[in-house]
Amino acid sequence: MKKKLLFLLIISASLAHFACKKNSSGPPVVTDVRAVDTTKRDSLFTEAIPGTLIVIQGNNLSGLQAVYFNDTPAYFNPVYATNSNIIVTIPSTAQTKATNPNVPGQIKVVTDHGTATYSFTLYLHAPVIYSLSFDNSGSVVYINGANFEGIQKITFPITGSPDTALSFNVNKTYTQITAEIPPGTVFQDSLRVYCTFGTGSFSYPPPMTVASVSNENGTEGNTITITGTNFIGIDKVIFPGNIEGTNLQIISVNQLSVTVPPGITTTDSLKISGVLGTATAPQLFDSYLTHPSPGYLCDFDTQWNTDNTGFIGWTGGYADAPTTATNYPGGTSGSGVLLQGSPMSANAGPTSQGNPGLLQLNDVPWVSNTGASVSDYSLKFELYVKTVWSAGELWIAVGDWYGWSSYTARFAPWETADGGKYQPSGWVTITIPLSTFISGNQFWQTSWSTSGSAASHFTDYPTTGIAFCIANDQAASVPANSINVAIDNIRIVKGQ
């Protein structure tokens, strides 16, 4: 037993001597930092961004216990730590001068036989600004971008003093700044965000834009809604003929309402005017007055006409101007009517048309260049929903008389409406991009299929006719009178 104990003591002493000899070469030393990819030239560096994978090089680095970047501990895998190299990722949460001006600016390597430090700078990408938007008051701007850490100041192109934000807040991900705009006269230049590691700028003030008009063929006395961006200090809405709208109401920084004035006799783009200048709507207003061709497919002015003033085929209904004014008030003249007057069984497709349930239009030219990409064009029409729409849908087919088998789109706005019920106030403009029309004989199928491919050019359409049909591709039956709508001013336009 004594001999065995003596043997163990000798082994222990030998191991201790070996350990001392292993570390006796000296304390740990960090000599440099390089990229992991050794093939890169000039791979040695003294600064990096948090999250970077690096190699710490030196001597006597065995027995590694911890690695710190600006006193932030980093995870390391012992497999990748040797006596001369440590492969480690700088923590994404490591402190920089943007969050703490007093950071030590160093790497600290702790081993079982000492600690080594190395001067090293952690920096961040310079701030970048993607967009600007205002709150409803116009006194606060939202600055959207990235790398908004260590903000020192925000300046505006404003005459007077101060030209810096009165106050500002940054979200937790450093991607949005909410800044209070200083008073003064604005001139066109750049808003600038100054951060510890650089400056971001963006043209200021940002332009005002018009994205859409709720009814592009509004008539006198109709109230329309205009949607866009940066509606600051709006003073007027200008209709065709340079006529100002009435009852201007600012709903939000992105929306307003206005009443269509009397006296409009021409077609033109609608404009709004405000502190940030003038913005023009992307589409013509009151195009029904001239129904420009090619592009206007039907305005229903005259029943049975063979041109783009209107034709109702099959079971589709027709409301002349007096009837439209009574049953679908605010329209431009006559209109086409789709009335699902009888129940539709489950998965009936468009074969149960109701009474009446199918509008078939004349073949008229769409575009002057049939090689144009359909991705640049949309189908537009005005819609009046007589009763709440909460079941069933319209299938809109491209083709020719008795040949609706080329491309089809599905329109069921109630599916995305609040509470599954769709009934806008008055006439509204509907926009369906032509790129959403899919190929296949959809029009005579009993259920909708999305397996078809979208057309790419107008030459993909063999003819230039369109038909609207009531359908039901759902598992439940649709009660009678679930769809009662009027349609007018069907057209193909460039853009949306």
KEKE-165895 format. One line per field, with one value per residue (C-alpha): residue in three letters; residue number from 1; x, y, z. Coordinates in steps of 0.1 Angstrom, whole numbers, m for minus. Layout:
! residues N
resn: [Ala, ...] $
resi: [NUM, ...] $
xx: [X, ...] $
yy: [Y, ...] $
zz: [Z, ...] $
! end
This chain:
! residues 496
resn: [Met, Lys, Lys, Lys, Leu, Leu, Phe, Leu, Leu, Ile, Ile, Ser, Ala, Ser, Leu, Ala, His, Phe, Ala, Cys, Lys, Lys, Asn, Ser, Ser, Gly, Pro, Pro, Val, Val, Thr, Asp, Val, Arg, Ala, Val, Asp, Thr, Thr, Lys, Arg, Asp, Ser, Leu, Phe, Thr, Glu, Ala, Ile, Pro, Gly, Thr, Leu, Ile, Val, Ile, Gln, Gly, Asn, Asn, Leu, Ser, Gly, Leu, Gln, Ala, Val, Tyr, Phe, Asn, Asp, Thr, Pro, Ala, Tyr, Phe, Asn, Pro, Val, Tyr, Ala, Thr, Asn, Ser, Asn, Ile, Ile, Val, Thr, Ile, Pro, Ser, Thr, Ala, Gln, Thr, Lys, Ala, Thr, Asn, Pro, Asn, Val, Pro, Gly, Gln, Ile, Lys, Val, Val, Thr, Asp, His, Gly, Thr, Ala, Thr, Tyr, Ser, Phe, Thr, Leu, Tyr, Leu, His, Ala, Pro, Val, Ile, Tyr, Ser, Leu, Ser, Phe, Asp, Asn, Ser, Gly, Ser, Val, Val, Tyr, Ile, Asn, Gly, Ala, Asn, Phe, Glu, Gly, Ile, Gln, Lys, Ile, Thr, Phe, Pro, Ile, Thr, Gly, Ser, Pro, Asp, Thr, Ala, Leu, Ser, Phe, Asn, Val, Asn, Lys, Thr, Tyr, Thr, Gln, Ile, Thr, Ala, Glu, Ile, Pro, Pro, Gly, Thr, Val, Phe, Gln, Asp, Ser, Leu, Arg, Val, Tyr, Cys, Thr, Phe, Gly, Thr, Gly, Ser, Phe, Ser, Tyr, Pro, Pro, Pro, Met, Thr, Val, Ala, Ser, Val, Ser, Asn, Glu, Asn, Gly, Thr, Glu, Gly, Asn, Thr, Ile, Thr, Ile, Thr, Gly, Thr, Asn, Phe, Ile, Gly, Ile, Asp, Lys, Val, Ile, Phe, Pro, Gly, Asn, Ile, Glu, Gly, Thr, Asn, Leu, Gln, Ile, Ile, Ser, Val, Asn, Gln, Leu, Ser, Val, Thr, Val, Pro, Pro, Gly, Ile, Thr, Thr, Thr, Asp, Ser, Leu, Lys, Ile, Ser, Gly, Val, Leu, Gly, Thr, Ala, Thr, Ala, Pro, Gln, Leu, Phe, Asp, Ser, Tyr, Leu, Thr, His, Pro, Ser, Pro, Gly, Tyr, Leu, Cys, Asp, Phe, Asp, Thr, Gln, Trp, Asn, Thr, Asp, Asn, Thr, Gly, Phe, Ile, Gly, Trp, Thr, Gly, Gly, Tyr, Ala, Asp, Ala, Pro, Thr, Thr, Ala, Thr, Asn, Tyr, Pro, Gly, Gly, Thr, Ser, Gly, Ser, Gly, Val, Leu, Leu, Gln, Gly, Ser, Pro, Met, Ser, Ala, Asn, Ala, Gly, Pro, Thr, Ser, Gln, Gly, Asn, Pro, Gly, Leu, Leu, Gln, Leu, Asn, Asp, Val, Pro, Trp, Val, Ser, Asn, Thr, Gly, Ala, Ser, Val, Ser, Asp, Tyr, Ser, Leu, Lys, Phe, Glu, Leu, Tyr, Val, Lys, Thr, Val, Trp, Ser, Ala, Gly, Glu, Leu, Trp, Ile, Ala, Val, Gly, Asp, Trp, Tyr, Gly, Trp, Ser, Ser, Tyr, Thr, Ala, Arg, Phe, Ala, Pro, Trp, Glu, Thr, Ala, Asp, Gly, Gly, Lys, Tyr, Gln, Pro, Ser, Gly, Trp, Val, Thr, Ile, Thr, Ile, Pro, Leu, Ser, Thr, Phe, Ile, Ser, Gly, Asn, Gln, Phe, Trp, Gln, Thr, Ser, Trp, Ser, Thr, Ser, Gly, Ser, Ala, Ala, Ser, His, Phe, Thr, Asp, Tyr, Pro, Thr, Thr, Gly, Ile, Ala, Phe, Cys, Ile, Ala, Asn, Asp, Gln, Ala, Ala, Ser, Val, Pro, Ala, Asn, Ser, Ile, Asn, Val, Ala, Ile, Asp, Asn, Ile, Arg, Ile, Val, Lys, Gly, Gln] $
resi: [1, 2, 3, 4, 5, 6, 7, 8, 9, 10, 11, 12, 13, 14, 15, 16, 17, 18, 19, 20, 21, 22, 23, 24, 25, 26, 27, 28, 29, 30, 31, 32, 33, 34, 35, 36, 37, 38, 39, 40, 41, 42, 43, 44, 45, 46, 47, 48, 49, 50, 51, 52, 53, 54, 55, 56, 57, 58, 59, 60, 61, 62, 63, 64, 65, 66, 67, 68, 69, 70, 71, 72, 73, 74, 75, 76, 77, 78, 79, 80, 81, 82, 83, 84, 85, 86, 87, 88, 89, 90, 91, 92, 93, 94, 95, 96, 97, 98, 99, 100, 101, 102, 103, 104, 105, 106, 107, 108, 109, 110, 111, 112, 113, 114, 115, 116, 117, 118, 119, 120, 121, 122, 123, 124, 125, 126, 127, 128, 129, 130, 131, 132, 133, 134, 135, 136, 137, 138, 139, 140, 141, 142, 143, 144, 145, 146, 147, 148, 149, 150, 151, 152, 153, 154, 155, 156, 157, 158, 159, 160, 161, 162, 163, 164, 165, 166, 167, 168, 169, 170, 171, 172, 173, 174, 175, 176, 177, 178, 179, 180, 181, 182, 183, 184, 185, 186, 187, 188, 189, 190, 191, 192, 193, 194, 195, 196, 197, 198, 199, 200, 201, 202, 203, 204, 205, 206, 207, 208, 209, 210, 211, 212, 213, 214, 215, 216, 217, 218, 219, 220, 221, 222, 223, 224, 225, 226, 227, 228, 229, 230, 231, 232, 233, 234, 235, 236, 237, 238, 239, 240, 241, 242, 243, 244, 245, 246, 247, 248, 249, 250, 251, 252, 253, 254, 255, 256, 257, 258, 259, 260, 261, 262, 263, 264, 265, 266, 267, 268, 269, 270, 271, 272, 273, 274, 275, 276, 277, 278, 279, 280, 281, 282, 283, 284, 285, 286, 287, 288, 289, 290, 291, 292, 293, 294, 295, 296, 297, 298, 299, 300, 301, 302, 303, 304, 305, 306, 307, 308, 309, 310, 311, 312, 313, 314, 315, 316, 317, 318, 319, 320, 321, 322, 323, 324, 325, 326, 327, 328, 329, 330, 331, 332, 333, 334, 335, 336, 337, 338, 339, 340, 341, 342, 343, 344, 345, 346, 347, 348, 349, 350, 351, 352, 353, 354, 355, 356, 357, 358, 359, 360, 361, 362, 363, 364, 365, 366, 367, 368, 369, 370, 371, 372, 373, 374, 375, 376, 377, 378, 379, 380, 381, 382, 383, 384, 385, 386, 387, 388, 389, 390, 391, 392, 393, 394, 395, 396, 397, 398, 399, 400, 401, 402, 403, 404, 405, 406, 407, 408, 409, 410, 411, 412, 413, 414, 415, 416, 417, 418, 419, 420, 421, 422, 423, 424, 425, 426, 427, 428, 429, 430, 431, 432, 433, 434, 435, 436, 437, 438, 439, 440, 441, 442, 443, 444, 445, 446, 447, 448, 449, 450, 451, 452, 453, 454, 455, 456, 457, 458, 459, 460, 461, 462, 463, 464, 465, 466, 467, 468, 469, 470, 471, 472, 473, 474, 475, 476, 477, 478, 479, 480, 481, 482, 483, 484, 485, 486, 487, 488, 489, 490, 491, 492, 493, 494, 495, 496] $
xx: [0, 28, 46, 13, 9, 45, 39, 9, 28, 56, 31, 14, 47, 57, 24, 28, 63, 51, 24, 48, 72, 44, 36, 71, 77, 61, 28, 2, 8, m15, 6, m21, m56, m63, m92, m100, m94, m56, m56, m68, m41, m35, m56, m41, m63, m69, m106, m137, m175, m193, m203, m171, m153, m116, m84, m64, m28, 0, 21, 14, m24, m30, m52, m77, m105, m121, m120, m134, m141, m145, m153, m181, m175, m173, m182, m153, m149, m119, m114, m104, m81, m44, m12, m8, m44, m79, m108, m137, m167, m169, m202, m229, m237, m201, m199, m187, m181, m216, m232, m204, m178, m156, m151, m115, m109, m92, m93, m86, m75, m76, m57, m49, m14, m21, m40, m31, m46, m45, m56, m85, m113, m149, m168, m203, m215, m223, m260, m281, m316, m341, m372, m389, m425, m444, m470, m505, m495, m465, m443, m427, m407, m401, m366, m364, m331, m304, m274, m289, m266, m247, m267, m250, m275, m300, m301, m327, m324, m343, m335, m332, m319, m319, m317, m314, m342, m359, m360, m356, m361, m346, m363, m346, m334, m319, m339, m362, m359, m388, m376, m394, m389, m376, m395, m384, m386, m377, m354, m345, m314, m308, m317, m286, m282, m248, m237, m204, m193, m206, m234, m265, m284, m317, m333, m355, m383, m393, m417, m454, m470, m504, m508, m545, m579, m609, m631, m611, m644, m661, m689, m701, m710, m693, m668, m636, m606, m570, m543, m505, m476, m466, m498, m484, m502, m525, m544, m562, m571, m571, m594, m593, m598, m579, m611, m606, m624, m646, m650, m613, m608, m574, m579, m542, m507, m514, m551, m576, m611, m626, m659, m658, m667, m691, m680, m655, m656, m622, m600, m567, m547, m558, m533, m529, m510, m494, m464, m442, m453, m476, m483, m500, m522, m509, m541, m564, m594, m629, m616, m652, m656, m633, m629, m595, m588, m570, m575, m612, m631, m666, m684, m720, m732, m754, m768, m761, m735, m707, m678, m664, m694, m711, m726, m743, m742, m758, m776, m759, m782, m781, m790, m794, m784, m817, m818, m782, m788, m817, m803, m766, m763, m732, m724, m712, m740, m753, m738, m736, m753, m745, m773, m771, m808, m809, m789, m756, m747, m714, m685, m707, m681, m695, m721, m748, m750, m780, m803, m786, m750, m728, m715, m698, m681, m672, m637, m620, m582, m564, m529, m512, m482, m493, m457, m459, m454, m487, m468, m469, m507, m539, m576, m596, m633, m657, m679, m710, m720, m758, m761, m735, m712, m701, m701, m695, m672, m666, m645, m631, m621, m601, m610, m637, m674, m680, m643, m635, m606, m575, m568, m590, m588, m608, m624, m638, m631, m652, m626, m602, m628, m634, m657, m659, m684, m677, m698, m679, m697, m707, m687, m651, m623, m611, m576, m566, m530, m530, m502, m527, m547, m538, m541, m564, m601, m611, m643, m661, m646, m665, m637, m610, m575, m542, m522, m521, m494, m498, m495, m463, m473, m505, m497, m504, m540, m555, m583, m592, m626, m635, m664, m675, m693, m708, m693, m690, m659, m665, m676, m708, m738, m743, m778, m799, m791, m757, m741, m758, m732, m730, m699, m688, m658, m639, m604, m568, m543, m505, m495, m519] $
yy: [0, 24, 16, 24, 57, 67, 59, 82, 110, 106, 108, 139, 156, 148, 162, 193, 197, 191, 217, 243, 235, 239, 274, 283, 299, 331, 350, 351, 377, 389, 400, 408, 400, 387, 376, 339, 337, 336, 341, 377, 403, 427, 405, 420, 447, 467, 474, 454, 454, 434, 401, 396, 362, 368, 351, 363, 355, 354, 333, 313, 314, 278, 273, 298, 307, 338, 364, 399, 427, 460, 441, 421, 383, 363, 327, 305, 269, 253, 232, 264, 277, 268, 281, 306, 311, 317, 317, 337, 358, 393, 395, 414, 430, 442, 478, 505, 542, 547, 532, 539, 566, 551, 517, 504, 498, 465, 427, 409, 372, 354, 322, 299, 315, 352, 379, 396, 428, 442, 476, 470, 493, 482, 504, 504, 509, 545, 554, 551, 567, 549, 572, 600, 604, 628, 624, 639, 672, 677, 686, 652, 633, 596, 588, 552, 534, 515, 519, 547, 542, 569, 598, 631, 654, 657, 688, 702, 726, 753, 790, 803, 788, 761, 739, 708, 684, 697, 662, 627, 590, 559, 525, 494, 481, 514, 515, 544, 578, 599, 636, 668, 694, 728, 759, 780, 783, 751, 751, 722, 704, 674, 662, 648, 623, 626, 594, 584, 564, 586, 607, 597, 622, 623, 649, 672, 681, 647, 650, 648, 620, 608, 571, 566, 583, 564, 572, 583, 591, 611, 634, 667, 665, 632, 631, 613, 602, 608, 586, 593, 605, 637, 656, 686, 720, 710, 741, 729, 701, 710, 692, 692, 727, 742, 740, 738, 711, 720, 707, 698, 676, 664, 629, 621, 629, 602, 608, 636, 639, 665, 671, 671, 706, 715, 726, 698, 694, 679, 650, 656, 645, 656, 676, 686, 716, 721, 733, 707, 717, 700, 663, 648, 617, 588, 584, 606, 620, 619, 600, 590, 623, 614, 576, 576, 547, 524, 514, 522, 490, 501, 531, 518, 551, 533, 498, 475, 498, 478, 501, 511, 531, 499, 465, 441, 405, 373, 377, 409, 437, 473, 505, 536, 570, 577, 542, 544, 578, 563, 529, 535, 573, 592, 574, 589, 577, 542, 512, 474, 454, 420, 407, 372, 367, 330, 308, 293, 259, 250, 250, 260, 280, 305, 282, 293, 328, 341, 365, 384, 373, 377, 408, 403, 432, 441, 433, 467, 476, 476, 491, 505, 481, 445, 436, 457, 439, 433, 438, 475, 476, 472, 466, 494, 500, 518, 497, 504, 478, 480, 455, 441, 417, 388, 357, 347, 364, 377, 360, 383, 365, 375, 360, 364, 357, 321, 316, 328, 304, 324, 343, 349, 369, 364, 394, 389, 420, 409, 383, 410, 435, 442, 415, 399, 424, 448, 478, 510, 543, 552, 545, 534, 526, 490, 482, 446, 443, 423, 402, 386, 371, 334, 311, 282, 275, 291, 305, 272, 254, 246, 257, 283, 270, 289, 265, 287, 311, 348, 364, 383, 405, 416, 393, 364, 374, 360, 386, 418, 410, 408, 393, 395, 366, 359, 327, 306, 285, 280, 250, 267, 278, 315, 328, 347, 384, 381, 401, 432, 455, 480, 484, 513, 527, 495, 504, 492, 517, 518, 516, 513] $
zz: [0, 9, m24, m43, m25, m32, m69, m70, m54, m79, m108, m94, m89, m125, m139, m119, m131, m167, m163, m150, m177, m203, m191, m181, m214, m202, m198, m227, m254, m282, m312, m338, m352, m387, m409, m409, m446, m448, m486, m482, m485, m457, m434, m403, m387, m355, m358, m367, m365, m338, m352, m372, m370, m363, m354, m324, m328, m302, m279, m247, m253, m240, m210, m223, m198, m213, m241, m237, m263, m246, m214, m232, m229, m261, m265, m277, m286, m270, m301, m320, m293, m294, m279, m308, m323, m310, m335, m320, m331, m317, m298, m316, m283, m276, m265, m288, m283, m298, m267, m241, m248, m220, m235, m230, m267, m262, m265, m232, m232, m199, m194, m164, m163, m169, m189, m221, m236, m271, m283, m307, m319, m324, m348, m364, m400, m408, m405, m436, m443, m465, m462, m443, m433, m411, m384, m388, m373, m396, m366, m362, m388, m388, m401, m414, m420, m402, m378, m358, m328, m310, m324, m317, m335, m363, m385, m409, m438, m419, m418, m382, m350, m340, m371, m349, m338, m307, m294, m308, m298, m314, m314, m299, m332, m342, m375, m368, m353, m342, m343, m335, m363, m353, m363, m393, m431, m449, m480, m502, m490, m468, m434, m417, m388, m372, m353, m337, m367, m396, m410, m429, m452, m471, m493, m473, m474, m490, m519, m516, m536, m547, m548, m556, m559, m545, m576, m607, m625, m597, m607, m593, m556, m550, m521, m531, m510, m521, m506, m508, m486, m468, m470, m451, m452, m481, m493, m524, m547, m584, m608, m646, m660, m631, m609, m572, m551, m522, m486, m483, m452, m441, m427, m420, m433, m459, m468, m475, m488, m511, m530, m568, m580, m608, m643, m652, m690, m698, m688, m669, m639, m605, m584, m548, m535, m501, m482, m499, m534, m559, m564, m594, m594, m615, m635, m655, m636, m653, m683, m690, m707, m735, m730, m748, m772, m772, m736, m730, m734, m723, m707, m711, m725, m751, m749, m779, m794, m810, m800, m766, m756, m745, m752, m729, m739, m725, m692, m680, m671, m683, m664, m685, m672, m653, m638, m628, m611, m592, m582, m583, m576, m585, m617, m650, m672, m680, m663, m665, m638, m623, m601, m586, m582, m574, m550, m562, m550, m535, m559, m587, m605, m630, m644, m620, m634, m614, m632, m647, m641, m672, m689, m722, m739, m774, m789, m789, m791, m758, m766, m797, m791, m786, m777, m745, m712, m694, m661, m667, m671, m651, m657, m640, m636, m613, m590, m570, m544, m539, m510, m486, m505, m483, m505, m541, m565, m600, m625, m652, m684, m714, m748, m773, m778, m767, m762, m727, m721, m723, m691, m660, m628, m596, m577, m542, m522, m492, m483, m471, m459, m422, m409, m443, m455, m484, m493, m500, m499, m535, m566, m562, m586, m587, m600, m610, m624, m657, m643, m619, m648, m651, m681, m685, m691, m658, m670, m674, m645, m613, m590, m591, m599, m595, m615, m646, m656, m660, m694, m702, m732, m749, m777, m753, m754, m786, m787, m769, m754, m717, m698, m662, m646, m611, m597, m565, m560, m522, m502, m490, m512, m518, m510, m536, m540, m524, m553, m566, m583, m611, m632, m654, m674, m680, m692, m695, m682, m678, m642, m613] $
! end
